[in-house]
Amino acid sequence: MSTPIRLGTRRSALAQAQSGHVAAALEKVIGCPVELVAITSEGDTNRASLSEIGGQGIFATRLRDALFAGECDFLVHSLKDLPTAIPEGLVIAATPPREDARDIVLTRGGIPLHELPAGSTIGTGSPRRIAQVRRRAPHAEVVDIRGNVDSRQARVVSGELDAVILAAAGLRRLDSAAPLRREALGLAEWPTAPGQGALGVETTTDAPAELRAALAVLDDEATRLAVTVERAILEGLDAGCQAPMAAHAVVDGDSVRVRTVVYATDGGRRIGLDVTEGLNGEYIRRNGSGNGADAADGAGPISAARELGLTVARRLLDQGAADLVSREQSS
């Protein structure tokens, strides 16, 4: 490749930072520059609450339009914000190694979330986090907020809020150094959104083979398997990116363990599952044949991972999860 490759990205500092990491990694593979093309999405201009406007595609649609229009050659998305239905003509060409998938509580004094005094104000715009806060700290007041990482932290530094909850991955990618104390929330007790901490590198199905091959070098199989399970649960629930649900999968050799919870919005009820399955052996034999690579007949570990996620979703629905989430097409 002799000409610069164009990477389409949102304009936010976090999007630019994570896209910059992908661009640097790709430059090492292809040996030529990768140029960032900043694109403004609806999610960057609409300041309404995510719970009101929905998270379905508000960050992705404009970027995808730019890709189809030839304004860029590939995109980098935060997978937790990406609808599960991939439009015809597009493909997730790589999922780079996942960052820390945990949530972080930021406070001025370092008081743990569950010990914050009654009436403390905790900022988050995520319905899933709101439900989790209402379970962990029912005495606190949740403030529905939007804004970039710096502006959210500034509201705690100034005293306007007592705490905010942010993704560890975003703080790490931005190398944030705000003068706040951090409490990392364990994934066993506080699972996070499907795909949190992971990126999706997307291009067109008719992109040059050389580009597709270069992007594939960035792919991390364990990350792809894990997020495939998580996103299949979301797909099976038919609930959308902003549903009050969590799913986190961990791949260990030939098996995957997934913890998933669906919450009532008031935090009063939850339905959860903790499932471990093999993906390269028994599970594939039960759900199709294959030699470890996904093929046209739908066999292989990725197909098995998706089937596992859909099975977990069906089990959640059988237990009453449909009563807790507003079901809608996640596309």
C-alpha positions in Angstrom: 0.0 0.0 0.0 1.6 3.2 -1.2 -1.1 5.8 -0.4 -2.3 6.7 3.1 -5.1 4.6 4.4 -8.0 6.6 5.8 -9.5 5.7 9.2 -12.9 7.2 9.9 -13.4 8.1 13.6 -15.7 10.2 15.8 -14.3 13.6 16.8 -14.3 13.0 20.6 -11.0 12.8 22.4 -11.6 9.2 23.4 -12.5 8.1 19.9 -9.5 9.9 18.5 -7.3 8.2 21.1 -8.5 4.7 20.5 -8.4 5.2 16.7 -4.9 6.5 17.1 -3.8 3.2 18.8 -5.4 1.2 16.0 -3.8 3.4 13.3 -0.3 3.0 14.9 -0.7 -0.8 15.0 -1.8 -0.9 11.4 1.1 1.3 10.3 3.5 -1.3 11.7 1.7 -3.9 9.6 1.5 -2.1 6.3 4.4 0.2 6.4 2.6 3.3 5.3 0.7 6.1 7.0 -2.8 5.8 8.3 -4.7 9.1 8.3 -7.5 9.9 10.8 -10.7 11.3 9.2 -12.8 13.0 11.8 -16.6 12.5 11.4 -19.3 14.0 13.5 -22.0 11.5 14.5 -25.5 12.2 15.9 -24.3 11.0 19.3 -21.8 13.9 19.3 -24.3 16.6 18.6 -27.5 15.4 20.3 -27.1 16.1 24.0 -30.3 14.4 25.1 -30.1 11.5 27.6 -29.1 8.2 26.0 -32.1 6.6 27.8 -34.3 9.0 25.8 -32.8 8.9 22.4 -31.6 5.3 22.6 -28.1 4.2 21.9 -28.9 2.3 18.8 -26.5 3.4 16.1 -26.4 7.1 17.2 -22.6 6.9 17.2 -22.2 4.5 14.2 -24.7 5.5 11.5 -22.9 8.6 10.2 -19.5 6.9 10.3 -21.0 4.0 8.2 -22.5 6.4 5.7 -19.0 8.0 5.3 -17.5 4.5 4.8 -20.1 3.6 2.1 -19.5 7.0 0.5 -15.8 6.4 0.2 -14.8 9.2 2.6 -12.7 6.7 4.5 -11.4 3.1 4.1 -12.3 1.6 7.5 -13.8 2.6 10.9 -13.0 2.0 14.5 -16.0 1.6 16.9 -16.4 1.1 20.6 -18.1 -2.3 20.4 -20.4 -1.5 23.4 -22.0 1.3 21.3 -22.3 -0.8 18.1 -25.7 -2.3 17.2 -25.5 -6.1 16.9 -26.9 -6.2 13.3 -24.1 -5.4 10.9 -25.5 -3.8 7.7 -25.2 -5.6 4.4 -21.9 -4.7 2.7 -20.0 -4.2 6.0 -17.8 -6.6 8.0 -16.0 -6.5 11.4 -12.5 -7.1 10.0 -10.8 -7.2 13.4 -11.3 -7.0 17.1 -8.0 -5.9 18.7 -7.0 -7.2 22.2 -9.5 -6.0 24.7 -8.7 -3.3 27.3 -9.9 -3.5 31.0 -13.7 -4.2 30.8 -14.5 -2.9 34.3 -16.3 0.2 35.4 -14.6 2.7 37.6 -16.2 4.9 40.3 -14.5 8.3 40.6 -14.8 10.3 43.8 -13.0 13.1 45.5 -12.3 11.3 48.8 -12.1 7.6 47.8 -15.3 6.5 49.7 -16.5 3.2 48.2 -19.7 3.4 46.2 -21.8 1.4 48.7 -20.5 3.6 51.6 -21.4 7.0 50.1 -23.6 9.0 52.4 -27.4 9.1 51.8 -28.3 11.7 49.2 -24.9 11.5 47.4 -25.2 12.3 43.7 -23.8 9.8 41.3 -23.5 10.7 37.6 -24.1 8.2 34.8 -26.3 8.1 31.6 -26.2 4.4 31.2 -29.5 2.5 32.1 -27.4 -0.5 33.1 -25.2 1.5 35.5 -28.3 3.3 36.9 -29.9 0.0 37.8 -26.6 -1.3 39.3 -26.2 1.9 41.4 -29.7 1.5 42.7 -28.9 -2.0 43.9 -25.4 -1.1 45.2 -26.2 2.3 46.7 -30.0 2.6 47.0 -29.7 5.6 49.3 -27.9 7.7 46.6 -29.3 10.0 43.9 -28.5 9.1 40.3 -28.0 12.0 38.0 -28.5 11.3 34.3 -25.5 12.9 32.5 -23.8 13.1 29.1 -20.5 14.5 28.0 -16.9 13.5 27.4 -14.7 12.0 30.0 -13.1 15.3 31.1 -16.4 17.1 31.6 -17.8 14.3 33.7 -14.7 14.2 35.9 -14.8 18.0 36.2 -18.3 17.8 37.7 -16.9 15.7 40.6 -13.8 17.9 41.0 -16.0 21.0 41.3 -18.3 19.3 43.8 -21.4 19.4 41.6 -21.5 15.6 41.8 -20.1 13.2 44.5 -19.2 10.5 42.0 -19.3 9.5 38.4 -19.0 6.0 36.8 -16.8 5.6 33.7 -15.3 2.7 31.8 -11.8 1.8 32.8 -10.8 1.3 29.2 -11.6 4.9 28.3 -9.7 6.3 31.3 -6.7 4.2 30.3 -6.8 5.0 26.6 -7.0 8.7 27.5 -4.3 8.4 30.2 -6.6 10.5 32.3 -4.9 12.1 35.3 -7.8 14.0 37.0 -7.2 14.4 40.8 -9.9 11.9 41.8 -9.8 8.6 43.6 -10.7 5.4 41.7 -12.7 2.4 42.8 -12.6 -0.5 40.3 -15.8 -2.5 40.3 -15.2 -6.3 40.0 -16.8 -8.0 37.0 -18.2 -10.8 39.1 -20.4 -8.5 41.1 -20.6 -5.6 38.6 -20.6 -7.0 35.1 -20.4 -4.4 32.3 -22.0 -3.9 28.9 -21.5 -6.4 26.1 -18.3 -5.5 24.2 -17.1 -3.0 26.9 -13.4 -2.4 26.6 -13.2 -3.8 23.1 -13.0 -2.2 19.7 -14.5 -3.2 16.4 -12.6 -2.5 13.2 -15.1 -2.3 10.4 -14.7 -2.1 6.6 -16.7 -2.9 3.5 -17.0 -6.5 2.2 -15.5 -5.3 -1.1 -12.5 -3.6 0.4 -9.2 -4.4 -1.2 -8.0 -7.9 -0.2 -4.7 -6.3 0.9 -6.5 -4.0 3.3 -8.6 -6.8 4.7 -5.6 -9.0 5.2 -3.7 -6.2 7.0 -6.6 -5.5 9.3 -6.9 -9.2 10.1 -3.5 -9.1 11.6 -4.9 -6.8 14.3 -7.5 -9.4 15.3 -7.3 -11.1 18.7 -9.1 -14.4 18.7 -9.9 -14.5 22.4 -11.4 -11.0 22.3 -13.5 -11.9 19.2 -14.8 -15.1 20.8 -15.7 -13.3 24.1 -17.5 -10.3 22.5 -19.3 -12.6 20.0 -20.9 -14.4 23.0 -21.7 -11.1 24.7 -23.2 -9.5 21.7 -25.2 -12.6 20.8 -26.9 -12.4 24.2 -27.8 -8.8 23.5 -29.1 -9.8 20.0 -31.1 -12.7 21.5 -32.7 -10.4 24.0 -33.6 -8.1 21.2 -33.1 -5.2 23.6 -30.7 -2.7 22.1 -27.4 -1.2 23.2 -28.9 0.8 26.0 -30.8 -2.1 27.7 -30.3 -2.4 31.5 -28.3 -5.6 31.0 -24.7 -6.8 31.4 -22.7 -9.6 29.9 -19.0 -10.4 30.2 -17.3 -13.5 28.8 -13.8 -14.8 29.4 -12.1 -17.3 27.1 -9.8 -19.8 28.8 -8.3 -22.3 26.4 -11.1 -24.1 24.6 -13.8 -22.9 27.0 -15.6 -19.7 27.7 -17.3 -18.5 30.9 -20.0 -15.8 30.6 -21.7 -14.0 33.4 -24.8 -12.1 32.4 -27.5 -10.1 34.3 -30.7 -8.4 33.2 -31.8 -5.6 35.6 -35.1 -3.9 36.3 -34.6 -0.2 35.8 -35.3 0.5 39.4 -32.7 -2.0 40.5 -35.2 -4.0 42.4 -35.0 -7.2 40.5 -32.4 -9.0 38.4 -32.1 -12.2 36.5 -28.6 -13.6 36.0 -26.8 -16.6 34.6 -23.2 -17.9 35.0 -22.4 -20.4 32.2 -19.2 -22.1 31.2 -19.0 -24.0 27.9 -16.4 -25.5 25.6 -16.2 -24.0 22.1 -13.7 -26.1 20.2 -14.9 -29.5 21.2 -18.2 -30.7 22.7 -20.1 -27.5 22.1 -19.3 -27.5 18.4 -20.1 -31.2 18.1 -23.5 -30.5 19.6 -24.1 -27.4 17.4 -22.4 -28.2 14.1 -19.3 -29.8 12.7 -16.0 -28.1 11.8 -12.3 -28.1 12.2 -11.9 -24.9 14.3 -12.3 -22.3 11.5 -15.7 -20.8 10.6 -16.8 -22.0 7.3 -19.7 -21.5 4.9 -21.7 -24.2 6.7 -21.7 -22.1 9.9 -19.3 -24.4 11.9 -16.4 -23.2 14.0 -15.6 -21.5 17.3 -17.1 -18.1 16.3 -20.4 -19.7 15.2 -20.4 -21.8 18.4 -19.7 -18.6 20.4 -22.7 -16.9 18.8 -24.9 -19.9 19.4 -23.9 -20.0 23.0 -24.8 -16.4 23.4 -28.2 -16.9 21.8 -28.8 -19.9 24.0 -28.0 -17.9 27.1 -30.5 -15.2 25.9 -33.2 -17.8 25.5 -32.6 -19.0 29.0 -32.8 -15.4 30.3 -36.1 -14.9 28.4 -37.5 -18.2 29.8 -36.8 -16.8 33.3 -38.7 -13.6 32.6 -36.1 -11.2 31.2 -38.5 -9.8 28.7 -40.4 -8.2 31.6 -37.3 -6.2 32.5 -36.1 -4.9 29.2 -37.8 -3.0 26.5 -37.4 -5.3 23.5 -36.5 -3.5 20.2 -34.5 -4.2 17.1 -30.8 -3.5 17.8 -30.0 -2.2 14.4 
